[in-house]
């Protein structure tokens, strides 16, 4: 026992991220009611899809046809459907397992992410550009934040850009619209509003309410940090949006295997990417559907649309002040 106690003291405890991923893997191995199955199951459902499935066809309902092997030796092979709802429901459950950051109004949320753009963002071996973004945002939005990235043409140096909302009035209320604390307070109302718009009759035959119902929450998840409980609510809301495509053979900007859920917004395909094994949210990607930019130098991010842009979050934490 003494040796075991010494070993315990010498080994560092696992990080919250490792614990969350372990819980996620356990979740995928259990039934929907959370209980272990004591009998051999004929099919392993979404877990088998995540480990061995191959994408066949993305349907308008957002389902992917997967061949699943029966547990009986020599048993028949049958088609199983993996839907966007399945992925988003599990992603919501995984999100709720993550620890929540709770900044004070006078503290800052620090987010480190990586942007990748150009054909190489989705096509290995093609030209691409990338840079790391560091963002400090005041929790209540009462003072400007800061964006720090590598300088164009001088990648070894960093350049700082103040994050100022020039459209905001001088005497705007606190928390400021768009800030972290404002989003935490208003997101449940926004989800209800988007849900009402989704369920209401379309104002015209050419209007698709599901596009806005996907686009607005997508941008919210794409842009910054949301508390796990609210991110889970967003995923559960998106599970009810019709016409979401599923691509189980996607990769995130870091090359990690994932499941991409996407919907077309006019000339832009907006994707959310989840880990193929744990269903943890990895990042997002925008793919142009119209004419693509004809650019040979991808070291600088082009202005406007017409090129692939992917983003993945690398780190989020709470800090007391802006960097000097």
C-alpha positions, -999 to +999 in steps of 0.1 A: +000+000+000+028+024+008+043+018-027+009+024-043+005+056-023+040+068-035+031+060-071-002+080-067+017+110-054+042+109-083+017+108-111+000+140-121-038+139-122-054+139-157-064+172-172-101+182-175-099+178-212-086+142-209-113+134-183-140+149-206-128+128-236-128+097-214-163+103-203-173+109-240-159+076-250-177+059-222-209+077-233-206+064-268-203+028-255-235+030-234-271+029-243-291+061-247-305+057-211-269+057-198-269+020-186-243-006-198-258-033-219-253-067-202-261-086-235-241-086-267-257-060-291-263-068-327-251-034-338-229-009-321-248+021-335-231+054-338-199+042-321-194+016-348-200+043-374-175+066-358-148+039-358-155+018-389-182+035-410-177+048-445-197+076-459-220+066-488-245+094-495-255+126-478-293+129-481-314+160-478-324+149-443-288+150-432-284+112-429-254+090-440-260+054-451-235+031-433-230-007-437-229-023-402-217-059-395-240-080-375-227-095-343-237-130-353-210-148-373-220-149-409-250-127-401-265-103-427-252-068-433-278-041-430-279-004-436-279+020-406-286+057-408-265+082-389-282+116-388-271+151-380-295+148-350-275+118-337-242+137-339-255+169-324-274+152-295-242+134-285-221+165-290-245+183-266-241+156-240-203+158-243-203+196-241-221+194-207-193+173-193-167+201-199-157+225-171-172+260-173-152+292-172-169+319-151-151+352-157-159+383-136-172+414-155-137+430-152-118+399-164-109+389-200-116+357-220-084+347-238-089+326-269-061+311-290-072+297-323-058+288-357-072+300-391-064+281-423-074+294-457-070+285-493-074+252-512-051+235-487-076+240-460-096+212-476-073+197-502-040+182-489-010+192-510-025+224-523-014+260-514-027+273-481-021+300-456-025+299-419-019+319-388-026+317-350-050+343-335-049+354-299-079+373-287-085+391-254-121+402-248-135+419-217-163+398-203-187+427-200-175+444-232-170+478-214-135+483-228-119+474-262-103+440-265-072+430-284-063+408-314-027+396-318-016+378-349+015+374-370+022+404-392+016+401-429+049+398-448+066+396-414+055+362-400+082+362-373+067+394-357+033+399-341+009+428-347-018+440-323-052+453-333-076+469-308-111+453-310-134+482-310-171+482-319-173+514-339-210+511-343-217+510-306-230+542-289-206+559-265-229+554-235-238+518-244-252+496-216-231+471-197-227+443-205-223+455-240-242+438-268-221+410-283-200+406-251-196+373-233-219+383-204-245+397-228-244+365-248-249+344-217-279+365-207-295+368-242-288+334-258-319+316-245-340+344-259-322+342-292-327+305-294-364+309-288-365+337-315-347+315-340-369+286-332-401+307-337-388+318-371-379+283-380-414+270-372-433+300-387-445+299-423-419+313-448-426+349-457-421+340-494-416+308-515-379+318-521-372+321-483-359+292-464-361+298-426-338+269-419-308+288-434-310+315-408-317+290-381-284+273-390-263+303-399-268+325-368-260+297-342-231+286-364-215+320-363-220+322-325-201+289-320-175+298-346-166+332-332-157+325-296-162+308-263-197+297-250-202+281-216-206+243-221-243+243-210-251+270-236-231+253-263-251+222-256-283+241-260-271+255-293-263+219-305-297+207-294-313+236-312-294+228-344-305+191-342-340+203-352-328+222-382-338+203-414-316+197-444-282+194-426-256+174-445-233+149-428-197+141-439-181+115-417-148+117-436-140+153-428-109+167-411-104+198-390-078+225-397-052+205-377-059+173-397-078+155-370-105+131-383-140+144-377-176+144-387-187+176-405-223+189-404-231+216-430-258+236-445-257+259-476-262+296-470-266+310-505-231+308-520-215+296-488-214+262-471-211+265-434-197+235-415-193+225-379-167+197-372-169+172-344-143+146-332-151+113-349-146+093-317-157+116-288-181+140-306-162+169-290-165+201-310-133+208-330-139+238-352-157+253-382-152+258-419-167+280-446-166+267-482-175+289-512-201+274-536-197+301-563-166+312-582-134+308-563-107+334-559-078+330-584-049+336-561-014+322-563+001+338-531-018+323-501+005+337-475-019+366-469-056+361-462-075+375-492-102+400-487-138+391-494-152+357-502-143+330-527-118+309-507-120+282-480-116+294-444-113+271-414-109+278-377-102+256-348-100+266-311-067+257-294-071+272-259-096+293-239-089+307-204-097+336-181-071+363-175-071+394-154-057+420-178-046+427-213-010+418-223+015+447-221 
